[in-house]
Amino acid sequence: MEYFLTEEQLEIKELSRKIAEEKIRPVRAKYDEENSFPHEIVEIFRQTDLFAVLVPEEYDGISGSVTDLAIVTEELSRVCAGIGLSFGATGLGLYPILISGSEAQKKKYLTQIANGEKMAAFALTEANAGSDAGGLETTAQRDGDGYILNGTKQWITNGGEADIYTVFALTDKSKGARGASCFIVEKGTPGFTFGKKENKMGIRGSATRELIFDNCRIPKENLVGREGIGFMIAMKTFDKSRPMVGAQAVGIAQGAYEEAARYSKERHQFGKPISNFQAIQFMLADMATQIEAARALVMQTARMIDAGAKKYSKESAMCKVFASDMAMKVTTDAVQILGGYGYMKEYPVEKMMRDAKITQIYEGTNQIQRTIIASNLLKEF
């Protein structure tokens, strides 16, 4: 479908696809197998100013729009969602600063990200605070001209690799979620260390680690917004970032569909290509239709956010839940079309199926998304 992209957006799309095809495709299996972080690809992102897409022009970026983030994320994820996540997770990590940071914080940190000097990460999840994001246990106690952080964050994407972390902690335990605040913590700060690197099912080219805060002192200037609005910042961040997860899911599904379609014309059974069989044709038709439907929802929601819509929690959740469920189905069908070959690591669709699963889980499980959608729907009546 034609989404009437601007000339600049078409250039961003072309650049992203070129990087994905020429630089990521040859090494995606290696990073998946090794469960290692793609430093060489991140360096290419830096050299080509791809990180600048995440940041508005006033902070040395070239965009900062949700639509452009979706365009890049889809193109990278079409080839490898894990490697592409180093880009997308940086966008997630910078959103709290973009949404509620001071001008001084934006100038300091966003320019570093735009220039490719530093990557970012978003740190909310804990062992006992997953779907219940209000159940934080990490604390930030005011101490003189700063705060002392104590606690552990779990399953943090870009953990250990990022330089800038937006961390959520309780500044007033008695208020629960309303006592949460957001802080910027830089890698190398005394008392801030990393735990084990997770051995994951999918997105293995992305680093996922624990963050450990042990009497970690940060200056008061690193408080984002004011005390007590951390939970609000986190929810606003998710509302802006969920279309990115939707775009990631669309990209994974698109890549799997293309592999399955090509294979169906090459694989012969009963004396003819399996693409001649109606059973395969119907599967491909459904896959393509579902991908286009999800892409349309993602693009429309991203544009709605960029246009300045006041409310978009419902649509953002719809993007994430619909696209991720679609990606899981499409990648499963792609494996089925390839049959025994689809189950082998020699072919990429088994990796795509593994990668697709996380899109139903992180940034709010799809069960939580349905709760958000229903809650917003019922407010309309």
C-alpha positions, -999 to +999 in steps of 0.1 A: +000+000+000+011+036-006+016+056+026+026+088+008+059+091+026+078+123+022+111+125+002+130+125+035+111+095+048+118+076+016+155+083+020+154+071+056+135+039+045+160+033+017+190+038+040+176+015+066+169-013+040+204-009+025+220-013+060+197-043+067+204-061+034+241-053+030+253-053+066+229-071+088+217-100+067+252-116+063+258-117+101+223-121+116+227-159+121+262-154+137+249-130+164+218-151+170+239-182+175+265-164+197+240-144+217+263-115+212+258-077+208+264-064+173+289-036+180+300-035+143+264-028+132+258-002+159+289+015+145+273+016+111+242+031+126+265+058+141+284+064+108+252+068+088+235+091+114+207+066+118+204+074+155+197+110+146+163+098+133+153+094+170+159+130+179+142+163+170+162+188+149+167+213+178+188+187+196+210+179+166+187+152+153+169+149+120+134+139+130+121+126+163+088+115+148+071+082+158+064+076+121+101+077+112+110+055+141+084+030+128+098+031+093+134+024+104+123-003+129+103-022+103+131-022+078+157-034+103+134-060+118+125-074+084+160-088+084+169-091+121+147-079+150+174-085+175+201-065+159+176-037+150+165-035+187+197-017+196+182+012+176+146+008+188+155+004+225+175+036+223+144+054+212+125+039+242+152+050+265+152+086+254+115+091+254+112+100+291+138+127+285+120+140+254+086+138+272+094+154+306+131+163+307+144+198+313+159+218+285+193+213+300+187+175+301+175+174+265+205+194+253+230+173+272+216+138+265+196+140+233+224+156+214+247+127+225+223+102+212+216+121+180+254+122+173+257+085+179+280+090+208+258+071+232+229+047+233+200+047+258+180+022+277+147+022+296+146+007+331+112+000+347+108-037+350+118-056+382+114-091+394+081-082+412+071-054+389+063-067+354+027-063+343+021-046+376+044-017+367+033+001+399+049-026+421+083-010+421+108-018+449+138+001+437+142+033+459+157+067+454+162+084+487+169+122+488+203+129+503+216+164+503+220+176+467+213+142+452+196+109+455+208+074+466+194+046+444+191+010+457+175-019+439+176-042+409+161-038+374+155-069+353+153-078+316+166-044+305+171-042+267+205-026+258+216-033+294+253-030+298+257-016+263+238+017+267+254+047+282+223+066+293+196+049+314+162+063+323+155+046+356+122+045+376+124+043+414+103+051+445+110+085+461+080+080+485+072+043+493+040+053+511+023+065+479+029+034+458+029+041+421+023+078+428+055+079+447+076+068+417+101+091+400+123+090+369+160+095+369+188+096+344+217+074+354+249+072+333+270+041+328+300+042+350+283+060+379+297+045+412+273+020+427+257+011+393+267-023+379+253-050+357+241-085+364+241-115+342+234-113+305+202-133+298+202-163+275+170-157+255+148-176+231+148-149+205+162-114+198+195-129+207+215-101+189+202-077+216+217-074+250+193-080+280+208-076+315+200-068+351+209-034+364+221-033+400+220-001+421+239-003+454+240+031+471+243+047+437+245+085+441+231+107+413+228+145+413+194+161+418+198+175+383+192+140+370+156+138+382+133+139+352+104+162+357+096+163+394+092+137+421+060+116+420+054+117+382+075+087+373+046+064+367+029+090+344+062+094+325+065+056+320+029+053+307+033+083+283+065+067+271+047+034+264+020+052+245+046+067+222+068+036+219+042+008+214+038+017+177+075+009+174+069-026+188+041-029+163+065-019+135+090-044+147+063-071+146+053-060+111+090-061+100+095-096+114+063-108+097+072-092+063+106-109+064+091-143+072+064-139+045+090-131+018+110-162+028+079-184+026+067-169-007+102-174-023+105-209-010+070-219-022+081-212-058+113-231-055+101-262-036+086-288-059+063-316-048+042-339-069+059-325-100+052-288-095+060-259-072+041-259-040+030-224-048+006-240-073-014-256-045-044-237-032-036-246+004-003-227+001-018-198-019-045-193+008-019-192+035+002-166+016-028-145+008-038-145+045-003-136+056+000-107+032-034-094+041-027-095+078+007-078+074-009-049+054-037-045+080-011-043+108+011-019+089-018+004+082-028+005+119+008+012+129+013+039+104-020+056+111-014+056+148+022+069+144+009+097+123-018+105+147+007+109+175+030+130+154+001+152+145-003+161+181-033+140+192-041+145+228-051+109+235-038+078+218-034+051+245-061+029+230-047+031+194-012+026+206-022-005+225-042-018+195-010-014+173+010-035+196-015-062+203-027-066+167+007-065+150+024-088+175-004-114+174-002-112+136+036-117+136+033-148+157+008-163+133+026-153+101+060-166+113+043-199+124+027-202+090+061-194+073+077-223+093+048-245+082+052-236+045+089-245+047+081-277+065+111-296+078+134-269+064+115-243+083+124-260+115+161-259+108+184-231+118+198-232+082+167-212+072+158-179+089+121-184+095+126-204+127+146-174+141+119-151+130+093-172+148+114-170+180+119-133+176+082-127+171+073-141+204+088-113+225+066-087+207+036-102+225+054-098+259+075-068+263+063-032+267+032-047+283+019-082+276-009-085+251-032-093+279-024-059+295-029-042+261-064-056+259-071-043+294-059-008+283-080-010+251-112-021+269-107+005+296-105+033+270-134+019+250-157+018+280-150+054+288-167+063+256-201+051+268 
